[in-house]
Amino acid sequence: MSWRGLLAGLASLCMVSSMANAAITQQEWAEYSARFVSAEGRVVDDGNGGISHSEGQGYGLLLSFLGGNRPDFERIWSFTQRELLLRDDNLAAWRWDPNEKPHITDLNNASDGDILIAYSLALAGAAWKEERFTTSAKSIATALGRSSVFAHQDKLLILPGVAGFGKDARPDGPVVNLSYWVFEAFPVLDQLGTGTDWTDLSRSGVSLLEEASFGSRKLPADWISAEASPRPATGFPAEFGYNAVRIPLYLIRANTGDKELLRRLRDGMTKEDGSIVLVDFSSGKETAVLRDPGYRIISGLAACVLDGTRLPKDLQTFAPTLYYPSTLQLLALAYIREERRECL
Amino acid sequence: MSVSFAKSVSVIAMSLVLAAPMSLGSDPKVATDDAGDLILAQAEPSAPAATPEVDESALRYFARQGDTRRLEIEIARLRALYPDWVPPTDLLSAPPQTDPELDAIWDLYSQGRLAEVRQKIAERQSADSGWSPPADLIDRLELAEARERLINASDLKQYDTVIKVASEKSELLTCSEVDVLWRVAEAFAQTNREQRSFDTYRYVLTNCENPNERLATIQNASKNLSRSHIDELLKLERKTAGIGEFEPFRDDLARAVVAEAGEDEKVVVPAEQLTRLEQLAEREKKASDALLLGWYYLRRENIDPAEKWFRQAFEAEQTASAARGIALVLIEREKFADAEGIMYRWRADDDDSRSVYLAAVANLLGTEPRPALSPDVLSSIVTEVAAAKDVIAANQLGWYARAWQQHETAKAWFNLALQWKSDDEEAAYGLGVSYFQLGQTAELAAMKQRWQGRSERIQLIGTEAQAPATTAPMVTPPQTATAAPQTAAPAPQTVQTAPDVRVRDTSAAPPRPSTSAPQVATRAPQTRSSSTSYRRGCSDFVHPETLAPEAALARGWCLMDLNRPLEAAQAFEVALRSRTDRVRSDASYGQSLAYLRAGLVNEAAVAATKARQEPSRTIELQTSILAERALGAFERGRYAEALLALDQRAQIAPERVDLMVLRGYAYMKLNRLGDASRVLEAAAGTGNRDAIRALADLRNQLNGQ
């Protein structure tokens, strides 16, 4: 049983804390934070012009929590709250640019960022018995549920952002992004009492993933029209891209247990040498081949979960590369150390 | 740093505690009303049941650091929290610091590195589980975080967040954070809670001392509050040596309203504010203030004060704007040459200046009798008209040249105007007249072909029915004139004296009746008085097609005032498209008058039927039209037609003496001498000199026979 399922009782909360310490080593977090977290608590997306965003702040909070580093968690949260959590509806503005004033250059939210922030705050609030964190977690999750979670044709969906994705906002709306379903967060959000059925949302995400199988590689698109049966949304690149690449990681970390789905995704995205492909559905061509350990570990992790295959040695060592793959690698390592030590 | 410093903090945050009066007792810091609104209320001091232990560590830290501003804020904050608390007098003689680690955290705090303060506190707590941060540090930190968050949200116009943060951290709302108070006030105003916004500003002006911030507060409030609330706030003004602290604001207010009124004549400026600005302008002699007044008066057709203020502005600072103002005044006074003169220097500065310059030029050229302009002036006019490709001014140059019998030059200008605007009827007409004048019959025929069905008067060029070219009446050129207009040519040209093929036999021509159209036209209908005849509104060159019917109507009357009847007729044509009966009726009337003034009687008659008229206007127009028709027929030697028109006119209006004289001459021409004698004797009986002269002519004719 993972720590993620153990939030109900006080005793287990202590375990959360101690197990979290084991998930990411002090050394790993120190390297990650030295490279990607500024002194002011800003998680810098160095692959994206040095901007910051709510997703990055959310990952920073989650990883510092998993690394057991409360001082850094405090630092990142302080920045997040003061600089991003400004919207009238209690959600985070998604884009922060160091070179602009005001720094927020897009006031829209990104629901995965909000989920990651609320989820990390809920974990930290429970583990460290800090009411500040729990209160904010509940406020964000409640606002997100109210503004962005909605029923559509018997399925509960979540908008990628409050503005611009709904039924009326796009010709083939609603448009969703399945990599914004941070599956592991939903049971935790459910316990906050937000008035939203996050478990139901989780189910519809898996169900959509089962349907979203495009191209010869049978992969989901980053942006999907949920107007009828899922298809790549118009107005977005029809591709399996940097967004969707993390979906198997999210499925595994949440222990959703759908091996068939996981196998299809793993097979579709993995080349023979273990590198990861991004695919353009309209041409059928590969748009990129990703060899960063942070991407390859997703496939390796899937192999471990599906077939008990050991994780290649070079993926077990963490050395920061770029913000995004480095984040994914630490999340993968944290899982395998907690749940699948036999693959190490 | 001394204790006296602490005393300077006289206004305390306590009264800003955000609480509904009912809920004050328990927790005065976090209180909202039922709607979740922030309430600014005078808080009662909480019951001093137990004297709280006041944490003065921050105070002492700031004192040691010499951080005056933060010390001041901290004293204000502590007083707000603990009304009975008295700032210690021994801030500097405090016990030596024994906690360098905490000092380091305070250091981060005072540098505004708030995230790191959080980090260091957590680090120390995880290293030393027995340690907890001073309550004061946490209070200060939370306050600073809230302040930043509030400012960020305010910058992003997230006003609900601003109010939420302020209501959670009411200690923010103190005189030492006036900027925060302004932002909260703005957030209230922007979320339709003006009363709350007003309360916030009132709080500042009631409690806060800093003179600069007080003045800035009323200025800031004026952006968010209604006039009546501003007036309420102005009552909180303090006076030093009899001078109110808000005087500069009142001055700005007067400037703003006069400036607005300078753009829109419907804006009414209270006398008090107008006087204030006038006194200010007299006292300080700022060009900008005088200009505001100039435009204000000009917009209201109050020419004398407008000129005074424009000239004062020009004296203070020679700017294009002041020059434009003076030039427009001069145009209004029909001193077109002076207007041209003052605008000359600024003519190319910007679009406005160029258009005022060209307005002066067009008026100057169109003046009758045509003025003899110096070669210098003409040369600069030519340069500017050519640079601006100004069709109307080019046409005026054409008519001007024609008036001086320089038909080749006139032709060149009309040609140019037509190149710039191929569908300009006036240019085509002018060119056609020039062709006719120069005997270029093939070109004239081609021109008529091109304008078939589009312009009646072009078809009539050279025919008997053609009225005199109205925009260029025959003016006998003065002896000296030949040299000057040459420069009016866009390119050097040989000035030819074309034969004037329309030589008229003037020997028996009656004196032109002084009445008829132009006089009638000055009796403009009431719609004119709606201040739309402001000349500045039509001395520029707006294409009438771009106007709404109402505006075109106003412009038509305005052009009539400028004696530009053909342009007026075009404007009235646009106005005729109105859906309003009244506008159409006025437009029809105006257009008829315009054609009458231009001598286009047939067009005037057609125009008069384009919309229903009041009976009185119908009679007015018909009598004018028939009088013009009679006159025109007489001038063309069609005496029977002249008499027919006079008879028709006599059926609807009594015959004027001048028309009786015309009738007499017509009878004479038709050799109906008895009729002539009868009517001229009756006319001469009124003592009319023209009638007496006509009677003498008749007797000469009788004697000659």
HADDOCK unambig.tbl for C-alpha pairs under 7 A between the chains (distance, minus, plus):
assign (segid A and resid 39 and name CA) (segid B and resid 116 and name CA) 6.90 0.50 0.50
assign (segid A and resid 40 and name CA) (segid B and resid 113 and name CA) 6.88 0.50 0.50
assign (segid A and resid 40 and name CA) (segid B and resid 115 and name CA) 5.43 0.50 0.50
assign (segid A and resid 40 and name CA) (segid B and resid 116 and name CA) 6.50 0.50 0.50
assign (segid A and resid 41 and name CA) (segid B and resid 115 and name CA) 6.19 0.50 0.50
assign (segid A and resid 70 and name CA) (segid B and resid 122 and name CA) 6.53 0.50 0.50
assign (segid A and resid 71 and name CA) (segid B and resid 119 and name CA) 4.21 0.50 0.50
assign (segid A and resid 71 and name CA) (segid B and resid 120 and name CA) 6.70 0.50 0.50
assign (segid A and resid 71 and name CA) (segid B and resid 122 and name CA) 4.82 0.50 0.50
assign (segid A and resid 71 and name CA) (segid B and resid 123 and name CA) 5.42 0.50 0.50
assign (segid A and resid 72 and name CA) (segid B and resid 119 and name CA) 5.94 0.50 0.50
assign (segid A and resid 74 and name CA) (segid B and resid 118 and name CA) 5.70 0.50 0.50
assign (segid A and resid 74 and name CA) (segid B and resid 119 and name CA) 5.63 0.50 0.50
assign (segid A and resid 75 and name CA) (segid B and resid 115 and name CA) 4.50 0.50 0.50
assign (segid A and resid 75 and name CA) (segid B and resid 116 and name CA) 5.94 0.50 0.50
assign (segid A and resid 75 and name CA) (segid B and resid 118 and name CA) 5.88 0.50 0.50
assign (segid A and resid 75 and name CA) (segid B and resid 119 and name CA) 5.15 0.50 0.50
assign (segid A and resid 78 and name CA) (segid B and resid 115 and name CA) 5.20 0.50 0.50
assign (segid A and resid 79 and name CA) (segid B and resid 115 and name CA) 6.21 0.50 0.50
assign (segid A and resid 82 and name CA) (segid B and resid 145 and name CA) 6.50 0.50 0.50
assign (segid A and resid 82 and name CA) (segid B and resid 148 and name CA) 6.38 0.50 0.50
assign (segid A and resid 82 and name CA) (segid B and resid 149 and name CA) 4.51 0.50 0.50
assign (segid A and resid 83 and name CA) (segid B and resid 149 and name CA) 6.62 0.50 0.50
assign (segid A and resid 83 and name CA) (segid B and resid 152 and name CA) 6.78 0.50 0.50
assign (segid A and resid 86 and name CA) (segid B and resid 153 and name CA) 5.20 0.50 0.50
assign (segid A and resid 86 and name CA) (segid B and resid 158 and name CA) 6.78 0.50 0.50
assign (segid A and resid 86 and name CA) (segid B and resid 161 and name CA) 6.35 0.50 0.50
assign (segid A and resid 87 and name CA) (segid B and resid 158 and name CA) 5.85 0.50 0.50
assign (segid A and resid 87 and name CA) (segid B and resid 161 and name CA) 6.58 0.50 0.50
assign (segid A and resid 88 and name CA) (segid B and resid 158 and name CA) 5.30 0.50 0.50
assign (segid A and resid 88 and name CA) (segid B and resid 159 and name CA) 6.82 0.50 0.50
assign (segid A and resid 88 and name CA) (segid B and resid 160 and name CA) 5.12 0.50 0.50
assign (segid A and resid 88 and name CA) (segid B and resid 161 and name CA) 5.01 0.50 0.50
assign (segid A and resid 102 and name CA) (segid B and resid 155 and name CA) 6.77 0.50 0.50
